[in-house]
Amino acid sequence: MINLICPQSIPLLSLPHIRRCSPPPSCSTKNFFNLPQIKIKTKTRPLKRPNNLCVSREKENIILSVEETSNFFCSIFTNMSWAKLKAAIGQRFNLEGIIFALRILTKDPDLLLSHLKVPNIRYINWEELHRRGFKGVVFDKDNTITLPYSLNLWDPLKVSLEKCKAVFGEENVAVFSNSVGLYEFDPDESKAEALEREMGIRVIRHRVKKPAGSAEEIEKQLGCQYMEVVMVGDRRFTDIAFGNRNGFLTVFTEPLTGEGENFVVKMVRKFEEYVVENRFRRGLKVRNHCLLATCEVNLLCLNDPL
């Protein structure tokens, strides 16, 4: 039995003995082979490229764009040193402060209570403080005498700061801050030097963030004993706790503004005030100071601000 195979059912190119050829110009493919014309549909993705540019030119542009992007990020991390990046993070997240806060809440909650509370330093009676035997004043920076993360003195406080320097002497007034003067975040001391030029008072260099650390560096810089130092600041868990731990007279000032502060700092402030109000209701008292009786604290506050 002989099987007949219809030529129309066999692809032409699959036959090895048939050469691939072109039909005569006068006839079409269908007429030449007497076969139906088969249309093969293929999916192609057109290459999107700018006009008048070849593929190699387009690849070249892609490579250049990748190199430019890489160089851009490299320049960012070259210009922004690790110290500056660490400072930006550290000023917004104080791990040491969190650890000390937990210890304060469980063991020494009275460290959060200041001897004096005023709206800002314009209400502090510098002459009365000096008359009581205090010889040195230490300020926090952010939101105490400057706006957050600024190196310029807040204008309304200029008269009061000048009065403080006139009473105590410029050499006995200083800034003690976690944002300037701390070697971890200001290794080249550029911020400290800029603030000293702006305010005319020294910035104390230190290695440990508040509230940790001792009064040794401050005593050495101001040339007085710890009980003769006044600590002025706007943060209870850092400034006030640090001052009370070291035997300073502590003055709490309300923040100058809420603008510019990060979310974490705002939440911590609310928590600080909640803790203080709760402790006051439970009868917690401010620590006594050897140079000033508790009943005499109100003499340090001015009715008419400077």
N, C-alpha and C positions, 0 to 999 in steps of 0.2 A: 504494500500500500504506500502510495507516494503522497506526501502532504504538500499541498500547494500553499505557498505563502503569498499573500497579496502584497505587491510592492508598496501599496499605499500605507500599509501598516508598519513598515520598517523605516526608521529614520535613515535618511540618505547618508549622513556623515558616519553612521555606525558601520557601514559596509567597508571593509578594508580594501577591496579591489577597485573601489570607485574613487577617483580623484575629485578633489574639490575644484570646481571650475566655475567660470562666470558664464552666464547665458549670453547668447548673441544680443547685440543691441536691439535688434528688430523684434525680439520676443521677450516676453516676461518669464519669470521663473515658473509660474504656474503652467504656462503653455509649453515651455521647454521640456520639463520633466513629466508633464501631464499629472502633477501632484497638487493637492491644495496647499496654498501658502500658509505656513504656520507662523503665527506671531508670538514671540516670546516676550513676556512682560517681566521686567526686572526693576526692582526698587533701588533707586539711587538717591543718595543725599547730596544735593548740590553744595559745593563749598562756598560759604559766604566769605567774600573777601572784597576789599575796596577795589574800585575800578582801576585798571591799568597797573595792577600789582600781581606778580606771580606768586606761587605757593611758597617758594623759598623766601621771598621778601616778607610774606606774612608770618612765617615761622620766625624769621629774624626779629620782627617787631614784638612777637610774643616773648621771646627770650629776653629782649631788652626790657620789656615791661616788668618781667619777673625780677631781673637784676636791679632795676630801679626801686621796686618795692622792698627788696631785701636790703638795699643800701639805705633806704629811708628808715626802716626799723633799726638798723645797726647804728645809724647816726643818733637816733633817739636815745638808745641805751648807752651810747658813748657820751653824749652830752649830759644826760641825767645819771649822775653817779649813783652807786648803790647807797651811799650815805644819805643822799637827798631823798631817794625813794623810800628808804627805811624811815627817815624822819617824817615824811608825809603820812606813812602808815602809823608810826609810833605816836604821833601827836593826836591821833584819833582813837588809838587802842592802847591803853596803859595796862599791861599785864600785871606789873608790879602793884599798880593801884588796886586792881581787882583782888589780888591776894591779900593786900593789907586791909581792904574794905571788909573782906570776910572775917579777918581776925578782929577788926575793930567792932563789928557787929556782934560778935560772940563774946569778946572779952572786955573791950574798953570802948563802949559806945559814947562815953563822955568826951572822947577826943574830938568828936564832931561839933561840939558846942564851943562857940567863940566867946571871948570875954566881952567883945563889943560888936554890935551890928549896925552898919550905916548904909545909906543908899549908894554912896561912892566916897572917895577920899576927900572931897570938898567939905565933908561934915566932920572931919577929924580935927581935934584941937591939938595941934602939934606942940604949942607952947606948954600946955598942961602936961602932956606926955613927958616932955623934957624936964619939966620942973619936978615930976614924980621920980626921976632918976633913970629914965630910959635914955640910952646913948646911941642906938642904931635902929634904922628902919629898913626892912626888906620887903620889896613889892613882888607880887606875881605880875606877869605881863599881860597875857591875853584876857580881855574883858575885865581887867582890873585898872590898868592905866592905858592900854591900847585896845583898839577893836580886834576881833579875832584874827590871828595870823598876820597882823600888821606890825610894822616896825616904827610907826609914828605915834607920838603921844596924842591922846584924844584932846582936842583943843580946849574944851571946858575945864580940864584938869590942870592946865598949865599954872594957874595962879597958886593952887594948892601945892603942887609939886615944888614950885619955887620957894614957897613958904617953908616947906619941910626941909629943903636944902639949906635955907638961911638959918633955921633953928638948930638943926643937928650938924650941919656942915656937909659939903658934897662928898667928902671921903667916908662919911658914916651913913650914907644912903645908897642902896644898891637894889638890883633886880636879881631875883632867884627864881628861874623859870625852867620848865621842862622843854620849852621850845627853842630857847636861845641859851647859850652857855653850857649846854649839856654836850659833852664830848661825843657821845654816841650819835647825836643828830646834828651837831654843829662842829664837825671835826676841824675845819679850817678857821673857825671862830669868826667867820665873815658876818653872820647875823649879829653876834654879840658886839662886834666892833661898830656895825652900823647903828645899833641901838644906843651904844655909848655916845656916838657922835650926835645923835638926835636929841638925847635927853640930858647929857652932861653928867651922868652918874655911871658908876661901874656896873658891869654884869658879872656876877660871880660864876666862875667856871666850876663845874662839878661833874662827877661820873655816875652818880646814882639818881634815879628819878624819884621825885616826891611821890608819896609820903615816906619812902625809905630814905636812909641816910641820917647822918648825925649833924650836930651844930658846929662841928670842928672847923669846917671850911668857912662858915659865916663868921664865927668868932675871930678867925685868923684875918679875914678880909676887913672886918669892921673894927677890930681891935678892942672888943668889949666882951663881957661874959654873956652867957646864954640868957640869964634872967633880965638883962638890960636891952634885949632885942625885941622889936615889934614886928610881927609878921602880918602883912596885909594881903588878902587874896579873896577870890570869888568862888573857890571850890572847897567844899567841906572835907571830902575824902582825900584831898591832896594838900592844899595850903594849910587849912585849919588843923587837920590831923597831924601834919608835919610839925607845925608850930607848937602845938600842945605837947607832943611827944618829947620835944626838946626843951620845954620850959619857957618858951617865948610868951609874950602877950599877943594874943591873936585878935585880929580885926577882920570881920567878914563883911565884904562889900557885895552888893547886888550886881549882877552882870550888867555891863553897859548896854548891851544889845543882844537880841536873840538871832539877829541876821548874821549869816556867815558861819554859824556853828554847825557842826555835823550832827546827824541824827542821834548818834550814840551819846554825845555830850549832853544833849537836851534831855534824853531819857534819864541819864544819870543824875542830872540836876533835880528832876522831879522826884526821883527815888531818895536823894539826899534830904530834901525838904520833908518828905513823908516820914522818914526815919526820925528826923529831929523833932517834928511835931509830936510824933508818937512817944518819943522818949520824954519830952517835956510833960506830957500828960501823965506819965508814970512817975514823975517826980525826980527825974534825972537833973543834976545840978552841974553848973560850970565849975571847972577846976579852979581852985584858989591860986592867986599869984602873989609872990612874996613882996612885990613893990606896990601892989594896989589891992585894996579891999573891994569886995564885990559890990558893996553899997556905994562906992566912989566911982564906979565905971561911967555913970551918966555924965560926970564932969568932963569926960574926954570927948563928948559929942557937942558940936556946935548947933545952935538953933538956926543961925543964918549961915548958909554955906559960903565958902570963899569963892 
